[in-house]
Structures are given as C-alpha cells and as structure tokens.
Amino acid sequence: MLKFIHAADFHLDSAFGALTAQQAGLRRRELREIPARLANYVNQSGVDAVFLTGDLFDSNSAYRETGEQLLQALGQMSAQVLIAPGNHDWYGPGSPYAALPWPDNVHIFSTREVSAFPLGDSGVTVWGNAYTAPQQPLSPLRGFSAPDGGIHIGLFHGEMDAPQSSYQSITREEAAQSGLAYLALGHIHKRTQPFFCGRTLCAWPGCPEGRGFDELGEKGFYEGTLSPEGTVQLTFVPFARRQYQRLTVDVTGKDPLQAVEAALPPDTTPHLYRILLTGETGEAGISLPALQEALSPRFFSLELQDHTRMAEDVWSRCREDSLRGEFLRELRRRWDAAQETAEKDIITQAARFGLAALDHRDLGGSL
C-alpha cells in the first residue's frame, strides 16, 4: 500500500494587493509556511510520496529566499517528492527549479515532453512534464499510453475538455486511454470531487490557501492510498489557516449590526469576509463606516458592500408637488430603466444623498 499526498497551486509570493500592507505581508509569510507545515504532516502521517502539480511559486522569478525555504521543507520530508512545474512557475534557466540545489528526495520534471520516474521498487511509475513557457496549449496525454505492467500515475498542470485552452487541456478520452491509475492535476484552484475517465481516477486538489474572494471556503490537499492492485482512495485534508467567505444579509426592518451579527458563524476571527447587505432601508440608508468599525475586530479582514434598496414608502414621495417630489420622480425614472444592479445601487445612493442635502442633514457617512 502506497500512501501519498497530492497538492498544488501554493502560489508562494502572491501579492495580496487587496489587503493592507501589514495584512498582505502576514499572508505572504503564512503562504511561505505551507511547505514546512506540509512536511510536518507528511512525516507524522507516514506518507511515502508527495505529488506537487505546479504553480508552487506565483512566478518563475520568485525570491531566492522563498525558493530556499521550499527546498529546505521538501528536503525534510521522509518521502519522495515529485514536482510538475506549471504555467506560473514554468521551468526555465532563471527559475528556482533550475537555479537551486534541490535535495535528493525531490524530482522535478523539467521538459515539455512527458517522462517517467520510478518510485523505488514499489512497481509504481510516475509520469509528468513541465511548462517551459507561460503558455503550453498541447495536451501532455495526446498519444500517450502507459506501458503494460506495473501501476502508473500522471502528474500534470492543466485543464480538461477546455477548447482553445493555453494550459495543457486534456480530453476525457485521452485520460481514459492513458492507462494511468491516477491522474493528479493542478491549475484549477477549486477542489474537484474525484471522478473517473474510464478506469483512470482524476482530481484537482485546489489551492491550500485562498488568496481572494474567487477562492472561497475551506482549502487543503488530497491524501491518497494506492493499493497493489492499482486502486486509489482519496481523502480531502483541510489545511488552510484562513478562509475567504462571502455572506449576504437581508437588513429589511432590522438594525444592520444586529442582522449581521445574527448571521455570522461562531468564530470568524481568522477569516476574510465580504458581506453584502441587501433588502430595504429608509432614506438614510446604512452607515458603512460605523458598521465597519463595529464589526472589524471580529475578522482578519472585512469588506462591506451596500446593495440595499430604498424602501418603497420613500419612493412614494415622488408624487409630492415639490422640489423633493420632482427630484425623486427623475431618479425613480432612471432607476426603473436601469438594467444592471450596480447602476440601480448608484441611483439609490444618489437619491439618499440628494434627500439629505434637501433636508440639510448629515447622511452619517453612508456610502
């Protein structure tokens, strides 16, 4: 029985441009700690092989210090490590993969052509390749068929059944005809449930840490076992220190702060949240700065978005024979004609600011 880890898409040295400088620096340090944390897991769990399917670095010109930290962590693993460089960390003369002295237990696939690496005397052969440029459109499994005998695993960074792809799109037919027991993939940051193409089990583990609100929820890697008969069993292992989460809260008829607090799970302190406020509010709307100040201590990072609409009883005043009525009639005409939610939001905010100005009152910082 072979025990393995399949992980991908660390994207070390990501910029985290949407965060404050202090938060971004901390997140980059946390990403650099992924390999050392993974090494501890590997050594404590009796893992035999570690499959890393690309984009470990966010670029192929990563900081040397980052590469050295990865090298040191992988060298501490009591397992054979295999790396298939991806489109971000493609193998080239200046890349960390070519420039650094990798330890003996690490094998890096370095050519666009598929090559084989035998896992000791286990009877398992691992096949893989490397990106040698930022884009590599041809499928690595085109015309590929593993030889008879033994058990075969493939490590590739790419997509599947993606027409016009620049990232090694493999077809399901190619996967089914490959003769591989397991097709370990990288590039897709959202974990997929394992699925079969013929007798070949395929999976993307996703990234081990989210880096934005397009990478939501729990992240981690797959832990797998390979039986002597070639049967693969996978278990997802949550590994992220922080999660990106989106939450929609309807504040109609409610105090916004109380509505948000009631909708939150018990512990949000480590995580990054984008909260969308919806429903109806009065003329004044919501004071986002005040709400942000009250809620921010409960999160690593918090982004609030006001998508509320003005209550119908406010719009009904457009029937007044007054400057206020004329102002509301014109904005309501534009609101009704608007096609996009973002446009309606802007018109709603304009109405709130305009009504506040007509009444000579402060809107209280509402955006």
C-alpha positions as CSV (number, residue, x, y, z in Angstrom):
1,M,0.0,0.0,0.0
2,L,1.5,3.4,-1.1
3,K,0.4,6.4,0.8
4,F,0.7,9.8,-0.9
5,I,-0.2,13.5,-0.8
6,H,-1.4,15.4,-3.8
7,A,-1.2,19.2,-3.5
8,A,-0.9,22.1,-5.9
9,D,-1.1,25.8,-6.5
10,F,0.7,27.3,-3.4
11,H,1.4,30.5,-5.4
12,L,4.2,31.5,-3.0
13,D,5.0,35.2,-3.0
14,S,1.5,36.2,-4.1
15,A,0.9,40.0,-3.8
16,F,-2.4,40.1,-1.9
17,G,-2.9,43.6,-3.3
18,A,-6.5,43.9,-1.9
19,L,-5.2,43.8,1.7
20,T,-3.4,46.4,3.7
21,A,0.4,46.3,3.6
22,Q,0.6,44.7,7.0
23,Q,-2.1,42.1,6.2
24,A,-0.5,41.3,2.9
25,G,2.9,40.8,4.5
26,L,1.4,38.4,7.1
27,R,-0.4,36.4,4.4
28,R,2.8,36.1,2.3
29,R,4.6,34.8,5.4
30,E,1.8,32.3,6.0
31,L,2.0,31.1,2.4
32,R,5.7,30.5,2.8
33,E,5.0,28.4,5.9
34,I,2.8,25.9,3.9
35,P,5.7,23.7,2.8
36,A,7.1,23.4,6.4
37,R,3.6,22.6,7.7
38,L,3.1,20.1,5.0
39,A,6.5,18.5,5.8
40,N,5.3,18.0,9.4
41,Y,2.1,16.4,8.2
42,V,4.0,14.1,5.8
43,N,6.4,12.9,8.5
44,Q,3.8,12.4,11.1
45,S,1.5,10.5,8.8
46,G,3.8,8.0,7.2
47,V,3.5,9.4,3.7
48,D,5.6,7.6,1.0
49,A,5.3,10.1,-1.8
50,V,4.3,13.8,-2.3
51,F,2.9,14.8,-5.7
52,L,3.0,18.6,-6.3
53,T,1.3,19.6,-9.6
54,G,2.5,23.0,-10.3
55,D,2.3,26.7,-9.5
56,L,4.1,26.3,-6.2
57,F,5.5,29.8,-6.9
58,D,3.4,32.7,-8.2
59,S,6.1,33.3,-10.9
60,N,9.2,31.6,-12.2
61,S,11.3,34.5,-10.9
62,A,10.4,34.1,-7.2
63,Y,12.6,35.4,-4.4
64,R,15.5,33.2,-3.9
65,E,14.7,33.1,-0.1
66,T,11.3,31.7,-0.9
67,G,12.8,29.0,-3.1
68,E,15.3,28.1,-0.4
69,Q,12.5,27.8,2.2
70,L,10.6,25.5,-0.1
71,L,13.7,23.5,-0.8
72,Q,14.5,23.1,2.9
73,A,11.0,22.0,3.8
74,L,10.8,19.4,1.0
75,G,14.2,18.1,1.9
76,Q,12.9,17.4,5.4
77,M,10.2,15.2,4.2
78,S,10.7,11.5,4.7
79,A,9.1,10.8,1.4
80,Q,9.8,11.0,-2.3
81,V,8.7,14.4,-3.7
82,L,7.8,14.9,-7.4
83,I,7.1,18.4,-8.9
84,A,5.4,19.2,-12.3
85,P,6.0,22.9,-12.8
86,G,3.0,24.9,-14.0
87,N,2.3,28.0,-16.1
88,H,3.2,30.4,-13.3
89,D,6.3,28.7,-12.1
90,W,7.4,27.3,-15.5
91,Y,10.8,25.7,-15.8
92,G,13.4,27.9,-17.3
93,P,17.0,29.0,-16.9
94,G,16.3,31.6,-14.2
95,S,13.5,29.7,-12.4
96,P,14.1,28.4,-8.8
97,Y,13.7,24.9,-10.2
98,A,16.8,25.3,-12.4
99,A,18.8,27.6,-10.2
100,L,18.7,25.9,-6.7
101,P,20.3,22.7,-5.5
102,W,17.3,20.6,-4.8
103,P,17.7,17.7,-2.3
104,D,18.0,14.1,-3.5
105,N,14.4,13.2,-2.4
106,V,13.0,15.8,-4.8
107,H,12.5,15.1,-8.5
108,I,11.4,18.0,-10.8
109,F,10.1,17.2,-14.2
110,S,12.0,19.7,-16.5
111,T,10.8,19.1,-20.1
112,R,7.7,19.7,-22.0
113,E,7.9,16.1,-23.1
114,V,6.4,13.5,-20.7
115,S,9.0,11.5,-18.8
116,A,8.9,8.7,-16.3
117,F,10.1,8.4,-12.7
118,P,10.0,5.0,-11.0
119,L,9.1,5.1,-7.3
120,G,11.8,2.9,-6.0
121,D,11.0,-0.8,-6.1
122,S,7.2,-0.2,-5.5
123,G,6.3,-1.1,-9.0
124,V,4.8,2.4,-9.4
125,T,5.9,4.7,-12.2
126,V,5.1,8.4,-12.1
127,W,4.8,10.3,-15.4
128,G,4.9,14.0,-15.7
129,N,6.1,17.1,-17.5
130,A,6.9,20.8,-17.0
131,Y,5.7,24.0,-18.6
132,T,8.7,25.6,-20.3
133,A,6.8,28.8,-21.1
134,P,3.9,30.7,-19.5
135,Q,1.5,29.0,-22.0
136,Q,1.6,25.5,-23.2
137,P,-1.5,24.5,-25.2
138,L,-0.9,20.9,-26.3
139,S,-2.3,18.1,-24.1
140,P,0.5,16.1,-22.5
141,L,-1.6,12.9,-22.9
142,R,-2.0,13.3,-26.7
143,G,-0.9,9.9,-28.0
144,F,0.2,8.8,-24.6
145,S,-0.4,5.3,-23.2
146,A,1.4,3.8,-20.2
147,P,3.2,0.6,-20.9
148,D,1.9,-2.7,-19.7
149,G,2.9,-3.9,-16.3
150,G,3.1,-2.1,-13.0
151,I,1.0,0.8,-11.8
152,H,1.1,4.3,-13.4
153,I,0.4,7.8,-12.1
154,G,0.3,11.0,-14.0
155,L,1.3,14.5,-12.7
156,F,0.2,17.4,-14.9
157,H,-0.8,21.0,-14.6
158,G,-3.7,21.9,-16.8
159,E,-7.4,21.8,-17.7
160,M,-9.8,19.2,-19.1
161,D,-12.0,19.5,-22.1
162,A,-11.3,23.2,-22.4
163,P,-11.5,24.3,-26.1
164,Q,-8.9,26.9,-27.2
165,S,-7.0,26.5,-23.9
166,S,-3.4,27.6,-23.5
167,Y,-3.0,25.4,-20.4
168,Q,-2.5,21.7,-21.4
169,S,-6.1,20.8,-21.8
170,I,-6.5,17.1,-21.6
171,T,-9.6,15.4,-23.0
172,R,-11.6,12.8,-21.1
173,E,-10.9,10.3,-23.9
174,E,-7.1,10.9,-23.5
175,A,-7.4,10.3,-19.8
176,A,-9.4,7.2,-20.2
177,Q,-7.0,5.7,-22.7
178,S,-3.8,6.7,-20.8
179,G,-3.5,3.6,-18.7
180,L,-3.0,5.7,-15.6
181,A,-4.4,4.6,-12.3
182,Y,-4.5,8.2,-11.0
183,L,-4.3,11.5,-12.9
184,A,-3.1,14.1,-10.4
185,L,-3.8,17.6,-11.7
186,G,-3.1,21.2,-10.9
187,H,-4.1,24.6,-12.2
188,I,-7.8,24.7,-11.0
189,H,-7.9,26.4,-7.6
190,K,-11.3,24.9,-6.6
191,R,-11.1,21.4,-5.4
192,T,-13.0,18.9,-7.5
193,Q,-14.5,15.7,-6.3
194,P,-12.5,12.7,-7.7
195,F,-14.0,11.4,-11.0
196,F,-13.3,8.6,-13.4
197,C,-12.4,8.8,-17.0
198,G,-12.6,5.1,-17.9
199,R,-10.5,3.4,-15.2
200,T,-8.4,6.5,-14.5
201,L,-9.3,8.4,-11.4
202,C,-8.8,12.2,-11.8
203,A,-8.7,15.1,-9.4
204,W,-7.6,18.6,-8.7
205,P,-6.9,19.3,-5.0
206,G,-7.4,23.1,-5.4
207,C,-5.1,25.5,-3.6
208,P,-4.1,25.0,0.1
209,E,-4.9,28.7,1.0
210,G,-7.4,31.0,-0.7
211,R,-6.0,34.3,-2.0
212,G,-9.2,36.2,-2.8
213,F,-12.9,36.1,-3.0
214,D,-12.8,34.0,-6.1
215,E,-11.2,31.2,-3.9
216,L,-13.8,30.7,-1.2
217,G,-14.2,28.3,1.7
218,E,-12.0,25.5,3.1
219,K,-8.8,24.7,1.2
220,G,-6.3,21.9,1.5
221,F,-5.0,18.8,-0.3
222,Y,-5.8,15.2,-1.1
223,E,-4.3,12.4,0.9
224,G,-4.4,9.1,-1.0
225,T,-3.6,5.4,-0.9
226,L,-2.7,3.2,-3.8
227,S,-3.3,-0.5,-3.4
228,P,-1.1,-3.2,-5.0
229,E,-4.0,-3.7,-7.5
230,G,-3.9,-0.1,-8.6
231,T,-7.0,1.1,-6.7
232,V,-6.8,4.7,-5.5
233,Q,-8.7,6.1,-2.5
234,L,-8.6,9.9,-1.8
235,T,-9.5,11.9,1.3
236,F,-9.6,15.7,1.4
237,V,-7.5,17.2,4.2
238,P,-8.4,20.8,5.3
239,F,-5.2,22.8,5.7
240,A,-5.9,26.5,5.3
241,R,-5.2,28.8,8.2
242,R,-7.7,31.4,6.9
243,Q,-10.8,31.3,4.6
244,Y,-12.3,33.8,2.3
245,Q,-16.1,33.8,2.8
246,R,-19.0,35.7,1.2
247,L,-22.1,36.4,3.2
248,T,-25.4,38.0,2.2
249,V,-27.5,39.6,4.9
250,D,-31.0,41.0,4.4
251,V,-31.5,44.0,6.7
252,T,-35.1,44.8,5.9
253,G,-36.8,46.1,9.0
254,K,-33.7,45.2,11.1
255,D,-30.8,47.0,12.8
256,P,-28.0,46.3,10.4
257,L,-25.4,45.5,13.1
258,Q,-27.8,43.1,14.8
259,A,-28.7,41.5,11.5
260,V,-25.1,40.8,10.5
261,E,-24.2,39.5,14.0
262,A,-27.1,37.1,13.9
263,A,-26.0,35.7,10.5
264,L,-22.3,35.1,11.5
265,P,-21.0,31.7,12.4
266,P,-19.3,31.4,15.8
267,D,-15.7,32.1,15.0
268,T,-14.8,34.5,12.2
269,T,-11.6,36.0,13.7
270,P,-9.1,34.2,11.4
271,H,-11.0,34.7,8.2
272,L,-11.6,37.3,5.5
273,Y,-15.2,38.2,4.8
274,R,-17.1,40.1,2.1
275,I,-20.6,40.9,3.5
276,L,-23.3,42.0,1.1
277,L,-26.1,44.0,2.7
278,T,-29.4,43.6,0.9
279,G,-33.1,44.4,1.5
280,E,-34.9,47.7,2.1
281,T,-33.7,50.7,4.2
282,G,-35.0,54.2,4.8
283,E,-33.8,57.5,3.4
284,A,-30.6,57.5,5.4
285,G,-29.5,54.0,4.3
286,I,-26.7,52.3,6.2
287,S,-23.7,54.0,7.7
288,L,-21.0,51.7,6.4
289,P,-18.1,53.3,8.3
290,A,-19.9,52.9,11.6
291,L,-20.8,49.3,10.8
292,Q,-17.2,48.6,9.6
293,E,-15.8,50.0,12.9
294,A,-18.2,47.9,15.0
295,L,-17.6,44.6,13.1
296,S,-13.9,44.7,12.0
297,P,-12.5,43.3,15.3
298,R,-14.4,40.1,14.5
299,F,-12.4,39.4,11.3
300,F,-8.9,39.3,9.9
301,S,-10.3,41.4,7.1
302,L,-13.8,42.7,6.4
303,E,-15.3,44.2,3.3
304,L,-18.8,45.6,3.4
305,Q,-21.0,46.2,0.3
306,D,-24.2,48.1,0.5
307,H,-26.7,46.6,-2.0
308,T,-29.8,47.7,-0.2
309,R,-32.6,49.5,-2.0
310,M,-34.6,52.4,-0.7
311,A,-37.9,51.5,0.8
312,E,-41.0,51.9,-1.4
313,D,-42.6,54.3,1.1
314,V,-39.7,56.7,0.5
315,W,-40.1,56.5,-3.3
316,S,-43.8,57.1,-2.9
317,R,-43.0,60.7,-2.0
318,C,-42.2,61.3,-5.7
319,R,-45.9,62.1,-6.0
320,E,-45.4,65.2,-4.0
321,D,-45.8,68.5,-5.8
322,S,-42.4,69.8,-4.5
323,L,-38.7,70.0,-5.3
324,R,-38.3,66.8,-3.4
325,G,-41.0,65.1,-5.4
326,E,-39.5,66.3,-8.7
327,F,-36.1,65.1,-7.6
328,L,-37.4,61.6,-6.7
329,R,-39.5,61.3,-9.9
330,E,-36.5,61.8,-12.1
331,L,-34.3,59.4,-10.1
332,R,-37.1,56.8,-10.0
333,R,-37.5,57.0,-13.8
334,R,-33.8,56.3,-14.1
335,W,-33.9,53.5,-11.5
336,D,-36.8,51.8,-13.4
337,A,-34.8,52.0,-16.7
338,A,-31.6,50.7,-15.2
339,Q,-30.6,47.2,-16.4
340,E,-27.7,46.5,-14.0
341,T,-27.8,46.1,-10.2
342,A,-24.7,48.3,-9.9
343,E,-26.5,51.1,-11.8
344,K,-29.5,50.8,-9.5
345,D,-27.3,51.0,-6.5
346,I,-25.7,54.2,-7.7
347,I,-29.1,55.8,-8.3
348,T,-30.3,54.7,-4.9
349,Q,-27.3,56.3,-3.2
350,A,-27.8,59.5,-5.3
351,A,-31.4,59.6,-4.0
352,R,-30.2,59.3,-0.4
353,F,-27.5,62.0,-0.7
354,G,-29.9,64.3,-2.6
355,L,-32.7,63.9,0.0
356,A,-30.2,64.5,2.8
357,A,-29.0,67.7,1.1
358,L,-32.6,68.9,0.6
359,D,-33.3,68.4,4.3
360,H,-29.9,69.9,5.4
361,R,-29.0,66.7,7.3
362,D,-25.9,64.6,7.5
363,L,-26.1,61.2,5.9
364,G,-23.9,59.8,8.6
365,G,-21.1,58.6,6.4
366,S,-23.3,56.2,4.3
367,L,-21.7,55.3,1.0
